[in-house]
Amino acid sequence: MSEDIMWVGLDAHKAFLQVAVLAEEASRPLSWRVEHTTPKVKKLGRKLEKLAKGREIRVCYEAGPCGWALKRSLEDATPLVCEVVAPALIPVKPGDRVKTDRRDAQKLAEYLRAGLLTEVAPPTESQEATRALVRQRSACVQDLGRARHRLSKFLLGRHLTHGGKNWTAKHLDWLNTLKLEDAMDQVVLRDLLGEVEHQMQRKGQLTKALEEVAMQERYATAVGYLRCFRGIETVTAMTILAELFSFERFETAKKLMGYLGLTPSEHTSGVVRRGGITRAGNRRVRTVLTEAAQHSSKAVHIGPALRARRANQPPDVVAMADRAMRRQHDLYWRLIQRGKHRNVAVTACARELTGFIWALLHGQVVTG
């Protein structure tokens, strides 16, 4: 019963927490502000326990930069339940134009009591650390792309081109032998080239660290299964596992597809109108699955690299990966023949691949 529960909303900031408590004996919500430090958070937990007077305590705050550290600190300090809720799914009143920290905390407490909030599945500290490693490598890839872009445009402005494929070993050797007439241009060239080499070194180190994590017992089996699919290597497999960390929370494949934003948007009012994919949820997993689905246009073929990845894997897993490859290929060309754009066909194949991955890993939880 809601009468036996004390509802608490937190508007969390880096420096402070705005607290709002809905207690039955109070004529209006209790509200105050505390510093966002570990000692103050623990003290807040003890204060909430006194206010509860033996009732269950339910606390919530929006997912954001504060992460799950606040949730863990509160639950360690006091016997309570703290939920981290999805900001994008919080109800919004279009006519409400006043926004303050106090009002935000009160609304969170009221919506939590009404059951209108959606909790974000909390990872363990180990799972969060693995996800941080995956995201750091992804950021490094972006930094490398920016560094290469700056260097290539610097050379393009001086009409210096390699004539072959960029960023190969031969291209890098050519860059190291370049001598520009202007001394300042040479300094800029050395700096830009040094940044490219630095980012390449970073990428190699982070990739090696991620591959070492993939070999650990908690990930090795699931990574081996995922590598049986065409287009999925170790980095892609670890991205999927680190970002989702449990397929058990998705009751059906369609729910996983919806979570990844791969389902069509819809605006139906009398007439059914469907649009492009929603692009909601986890964009990192959606991106790597779309990249893997790019192979759908190719003929069904098991090359040496894929055959090596499938070595010593269970026959039923290999059979499922083969079925996924055939279905993606057939779906891609069926849509192309119907006049669909290539990107639409690839996205549909990514959605198809998502269903196979869910069927393979549903019920498996990556511990740690």
C-alpha positions as CSV (number, residue, x, y, z in Angstrom):
1,M,0.0,0.0,0.0
2,S,1.2,3.5,-0.8
3,E,0.4,4.6,2.8
4,D,3.1,2.3,4.0
5,I,5.8,3.9,1.8
6,M,7.6,7.3,2.0
7,W,8.3,8.7,-1.4
8,V,11.4,10.8,-2.0
9,G,12.5,12.7,-5.1
10,L,16.0,14.0,-5.6
11,D,17.1,16.6,-8.1
12,A,20.7,15.7,-8.3
13,H,23.5,18.2,-9.2
14,K,27.2,18.1,-8.9
15,A,27.3,20.4,-5.9
16,F,24.0,19.7,-4.1
17,L,20.9,17.5,-3.9
18,Q,17.4,19.0,-3.7
19,V,15.3,16.7,-1.6
20,A,11.5,16.4,-1.7
21,V,9.7,14.0,0.7
22,L,6.0,13.0,0.5
23,A,5.0,11.9,4.0
24,E,1.4,11.3,4.9
25,E,1.5,13.2,8.1
26,A,2.9,16.4,6.5
27,S,0.5,19.0,5.1
28,R,2.8,19.6,2.1
29,P,6.0,18.0,0.7
30,L,9.0,18.4,2.9
31,S,11.8,20.0,0.9
32,W,15.4,20.9,1.7
33,R,18.9,21.0,0.1
34,V,22.0,19.1,1.1
35,E,25.6,19.1,-0.2
36,H,26.4,16.4,-2.7
37,T,29.3,14.8,-0.7
38,T,29.7,11.2,0.6
39,P,29.3,12.1,4.3
40,K,26.3,14.3,3.6
41,V,24.6,11.6,1.5
42,K,25.0,9.1,4.3
43,K,23.6,11.6,6.7
44,L,20.7,12.2,4.4
45,G,20.0,8.4,4.4
46,R,19.9,8.4,8.2
47,K,17.6,11.4,8.2
48,L,15.2,9.7,5.7
49,E,15.1,6.7,7.9
50,K,14.0,8.8,10.9
51,L,11.3,10.5,8.9
52,A,10.0,7.2,7.6
53,K,9.2,5.9,11.1
54,G,9.5,2.3,10.1
55,R,7.9,2.7,6.6
56,E,9.5,1.6,3.4
57,I,11.5,4.3,1.7
58,R,11.5,4.7,-2.1
59,V,13.9,7.2,-3.6
60,C,14.4,8.3,-7.2
61,Y,16.5,10.7,-9.3
62,E,17.2,11.2,-13.0
63,A,19.9,9.4,-14.8
64,G,22.7,11.7,-15.7
65,P,26.4,12.6,-15.0
66,C,26.0,11.5,-11.3
67,G,25.7,7.9,-12.5
68,W,24.9,5.2,-10.0
69,A,27.3,6.3,-7.3
70,L,24.5,8.2,-5.5
71,K,22.2,5.2,-5.6
72,R,24.9,2.9,-4.1
73,S,25.8,5.4,-1.4
74,L,22.2,5.8,-0.3
75,E,21.5,2.1,-0.3
76,D,24.7,1.3,1.6
77,A,23.8,3.9,4.3
78,T,20.1,3.1,4.8
79,P,17.7,0.2,4.1
80,L,15.9,1.9,1.2
81,V,15.2,1.4,-2.5
82,C,16.7,4.0,-4.9
83,E,15.7,4.1,-8.5
84,V,17.6,5.9,-11.3
85,V,14.9,6.9,-13.8
86,A,15.1,7.7,-17.5
87,P,14.8,11.5,-18.1
88,A,13.4,11.1,-21.6
89,L,10.4,9.1,-20.3
90,I,9.4,11.5,-17.5
91,P,5.9,13.0,-18.2
92,V,5.9,16.7,-19.2
93,K,3.0,19.1,-18.9
94,P,3.2,21.3,-22.1
95,G,1.6,24.3,-20.3
96,D,4.0,24.2,-17.3
97,R,6.6,26.9,-18.0
98,V,8.1,27.2,-14.4
99,K,11.1,25.0,-13.7
100,T,13.0,25.0,-10.4
101,D,15.0,22.5,-8.5
102,R,12.4,22.4,-5.8
103,R,9.6,21.7,-8.2
104,D,11.6,19.1,-10.1
105,A,12.3,17.2,-6.9
106,Q,8.6,17.3,-5.9
107,K,7.4,16.2,-9.3
108,L,9.8,13.2,-9.2
109,A,8.4,12.2,-5.8
110,E,4.8,12.5,-7.1
111,Y,5.4,10.7,-10.3
112,L,7.3,7.9,-8.4
113,R,4.2,7.5,-6.1
114,A,1.9,7.4,-9.2
115,G,4.1,4.8,-10.9
116,L,4.8,7.0,-13.9
117,L,8.6,6.7,-14.0
118,T,10.7,4.2,-15.9
119,E,13.7,2.8,-14.1
120,V,17.1,2.5,-15.8
121,A,18.6,-1.0,-15.2
122,P,21.5,-0.5,-12.9
123,P,24.8,-2.2,-13.7
124,T,27.3,-3.5,-11.1
125,E,30.5,-1.5,-10.5
126,S,32.4,-4.1,-12.6
127,Q,29.9,-3.9,-15.5
128,E,30.1,-0.1,-15.3
129,A,33.9,-0.2,-15.5
130,T,33.8,-2.5,-18.6
131,R,31.3,-0.1,-20.2
132,A,33.6,2.8,-19.5
133,L,36.4,1.0,-21.2
134,V,34.2,0.3,-24.3
135,R,33.2,4.0,-24.4
136,Q,36.7,5.2,-24.0
137,R,37.8,3.2,-27.0
138,S,34.9,4.6,-29.0
139,A,35.9,8.1,-28.0
140,C,39.5,7.4,-29.1
141,V,38.3,6.2,-32.5
142,Q,36.5,9.6,-32.9
143,D,39.6,11.5,-31.8
144,L,41.7,9.5,-34.3
145,G,39.2,10.4,-37.1
146,R,39.4,14.1,-36.2
147,A,43.2,14.0,-36.1
148,R,43.4,12.4,-39.5
149,H,40.9,14.8,-40.9
150,R,43.0,17.8,-39.8
151,L,46.1,16.4,-41.3
152,S,44.5,15.4,-44.6
153,K,42.9,18.9,-45.0
154,F,46.2,20.6,-44.1
155,L,47.9,18.6,-46.9
156,L,45.0,19.1,-49.3
157,G,45.4,22.9,-49.0
158,R,49.0,22.6,-50.2
159,H,48.1,20.2,-53.0
160,L,50.0,17.3,-51.4
161,T,48.4,13.9,-52.0
162,H,49.7,10.4,-51.7
163,G,48.0,9.0,-54.7
164,G,47.2,5.7,-53.0
165,K,45.0,4.6,-50.2
166,N,45.2,6.8,-47.1
167,W,46.3,5.7,-43.7
168,T,48.0,2.5,-44.8
169,A,51.6,1.7,-43.8
170,K,52.9,3.1,-47.1
171,H,50.8,6.3,-46.6
172,L,52.3,6.8,-43.1
173,D,55.8,6.2,-44.4
174,W,55.2,8.9,-47.0
175,L,53.9,11.3,-44.4
176,N,57.1,10.8,-42.4
177,T,59.3,11.6,-45.4
178,L,57.5,14.9,-46.3
179,K,59.6,18.0,-46.2
180,L,57.8,21.3,-46.5
181,E,59.6,24.5,-47.7
182,D,58.2,26.8,-45.0
183,A,59.6,26.0,-41.5
184,M,56.4,26.9,-39.8
185,D,54.4,24.5,-42.1
186,Q,56.9,21.8,-41.2
187,V,56.3,22.4,-37.5
188,V,52.5,22.1,-38.1
189,L,52.9,19.0,-40.1
190,R,55.0,17.3,-37.4
191,D,52.5,18.2,-34.8
192,L,49.5,17.0,-36.8
193,L,51.3,13.7,-37.7
194,G,52.4,13.3,-34.1
195,E,48.8,13.6,-33.0
196,V,47.7,11.0,-35.5
197,E,50.3,8.5,-34.3
198,H,49.4,9.2,-30.7
199,Q,45.8,8.5,-31.3
200,M,46.7,5.3,-33.2
201,Q,48.8,4.2,-30.2
202,R,45.9,4.9,-27.8
203,K,43.5,3.0,-30.0
204,G,45.8,0.0,-30.1
205,Q,46.3,0.0,-26.3
206,L,42.6,0.3,-25.5
207,T,41.7,-2.4,-28.1
208,K,44.3,-4.7,-26.5
209,A,42.8,-4.0,-23.0
210,L,39.3,-4.7,-24.3
211,E,40.3,-8.0,-25.9
212,E,41.9,-9.1,-22.6
213,V,38.6,-8.3,-20.8
214,A,36.7,-10.3,-23.5
215,M,38.9,-13.4,-22.6
216,Q,37.7,-13.3,-19.0
217,E,35.4,-16.1,-17.9
218,R,32.4,-13.8,-17.4
219,Y,32.5,-12.6,-21.1
220,A,34.3,-15.4,-23.0
221,T,31.3,-17.6,-23.7
222,A,29.0,-14.8,-24.9
223,V,31.7,-13.1,-26.9
224,G,32.5,-16.5,-28.6
225,Y,28.8,-16.9,-29.5
226,L,28.5,-13.4,-30.9
227,R,31.6,-13.7,-33.0
228,C,29.9,-16.5,-34.9
229,F,27.8,-13.9,-36.7
230,R,29.1,-12.3,-39.8
231,G,30.2,-8.7,-39.2
232,I,30.7,-9.2,-35.4
233,E,34.2,-9.2,-34.0
234,T,35.5,-8.8,-30.5
235,V,35.0,-5.0,-30.2
236,T,31.4,-5.2,-31.5
237,A,30.6,-8.1,-29.2
238,M,32.0,-6.4,-26.2
239,T,30.1,-3.2,-27.0
240,I,26.8,-5.2,-27.1
241,L,27.5,-7.0,-23.9
242,A,28.9,-4.0,-22.0
243,E,26.0,-1.7,-23.0
244,L,23.2,-4.2,-22.4
245,F,24.9,-6.4,-19.8
246,S,21.8,-8.5,-19.4
247,F,19.3,-9.8,-22.0
248,E,17.1,-11.2,-19.3
249,R,15.4,-7.8,-18.7
250,F,14.0,-7.9,-22.3
251,E,11.1,-10.3,-22.2
252,T,10.8,-10.4,-26.0
253,A,13.0,-9.6,-29.0
254,K,10.6,-6.8,-30.0
255,K,11.3,-5.1,-26.6
256,L,15.0,-5.2,-27.3
257,M,14.5,-3.8,-30.8
258,G,12.4,-1.0,-29.3
259,Y,15.0,-0.3,-26.6
260,L,17.7,0.1,-29.3
261,G,15.5,2.4,-31.4
262,L,15.3,0.0,-34.4
263,T,11.5,-0.1,-34.5
264,P,9.4,2.2,-36.8
265,S,8.0,5.4,-35.3
266,E,4.2,5.8,-35.5
267,H,1.8,8.7,-35.4
268,T,-1.7,7.1,-35.8
269,S,-4.8,9.2,-35.3
270,G,-7.6,7.7,-37.4
271,V,-5.1,6.8,-40.1
272,V,-2.1,4.6,-39.5
273,R,1.1,6.5,-40.2
274,R,4.5,4.9,-39.7
275,G,7.8,6.7,-40.2
276,G,11.5,6.0,-39.8
277,I,13.0,4.2,-36.8
278,T,12.6,5.9,-33.4
279,R,16.3,6.1,-32.7
280,A,15.5,5.9,-29.0
281,G,17.5,4.1,-26.5
282,N,21.1,3.0,-26.8
283,R,22.7,4.5,-29.9
284,R,26.0,2.8,-29.4
285,V,24.6,-0.7,-29.8
286,R,22.3,0.4,-32.6
287,T,25.4,1.8,-34.4
288,V,27.5,-1.4,-34.1
289,L,24.6,-3.6,-35.2
290,T,23.9,-1.4,-38.2
291,E,27.6,-1.6,-39.1
292,A,27.5,-5.4,-38.8
293,A,24.4,-5.5,-41.0
294,Q,26.3,-3.7,-43.8
295,H,27.5,-7.2,-44.8
296,S,23.9,-8.3,-45.6
297,S,24.3,-7.3,-49.3
298,K,27.1,-9.7,-49.8
299,A,26.6,-13.3,-50.9
300,V,26.2,-15.9,-48.2
301,H,29.7,-17.1,-47.8
302,I,31.9,-18.3,-44.9
303,G,35.4,-16.9,-45.3
304,P,38.6,-17.9,-43.5
305,A,38.2,-15.3,-40.8
306,L,34.6,-16.2,-40.0
307,R,35.5,-19.9,-40.1
308,A,38.3,-19.4,-37.6
309,R,36.0,-17.4,-35.2
310,R,33.5,-20.3,-35.3
311,A,36.1,-23.0,-34.4
312,N,35.2,-24.9,-31.3
313,Q,31.8,-23.1,-30.9
314,P,28.6,-25.2,-30.3
315,P,27.0,-26.4,-33.5
316,D,23.6,-25.0,-32.6
317,V,25.1,-21.5,-32.2
318,V,26.9,-21.8,-35.6
319,A,23.6,-23.0,-37.2
320,M,21.7,-20.0,-35.8
321,A,24.4,-17.6,-37.1
322,D,24.1,-19.2,-40.5
323,R,20.4,-18.9,-40.5
324,A,20.7,-15.2,-39.5
325,M,23.2,-14.6,-42.4
326,R,20.8,-16.2,-44.9
327,R,17.8,-14.3,-43.6
328,Q,19.6,-11.0,-43.6
329,H,20.8,-11.5,-47.2
330,D,17.3,-12.5,-48.4
331,L,15.7,-9.6,-46.5
332,Y,18.2,-7.0,-47.9
333,W,17.6,-7.9,-51.5
334,R,13.9,-8.3,-51.2
335,L,13.7,-4.8,-49.9
336,I,16.0,-3.5,-52.6
337,Q,13.9,-5.1,-55.3
338,R,10.9,-3.3,-53.8
339,G,12.6,0.0,-54.4
340,K,13.7,0.7,-50.8
341,H,16.8,2.7,-50.1
342,R,19.9,0.8,-49.1
343,N,20.0,2.4,-45.7
344,V,16.4,1.3,-45.1
345,A,17.3,-2.3,-46.1
346,V,20.4,-2.3,-43.9
347,T,18.4,-1.0,-40.9
348,A,15.9,-3.7,-41.4
349,C,18.7,-6.3,-41.4
350,A,20.1,-4.8,-38.2
351,R,16.7,-5.3,-36.6
352,E,16.6,-8.9,-37.9
353,L,20.1,-9.5,-36.4
354,T,18.9,-8.1,-33.1
355,G,16.2,-10.7,-32.9
356,F,18.8,-13.5,-33.5
357,I,21.1,-12.1,-30.8
358,W,18.2,-11.9,-28.3
359,A,17.2,-15.5,-29.1
360,L,20.8,-16.6,-28.5
361,L,21.7,-14.7,-25.3
362,H,18.3,-14.3,-23.6
363,G,18.6,-15.5,-20.1
364,Q,22.3,-15.0,-19.9
365,V,23.5,-12.4,-17.4
366,V,27.1,-11.1,-17.5
367,T,28.2,-11.1,-13.9
368,G,30.9,-9.1,-12.2
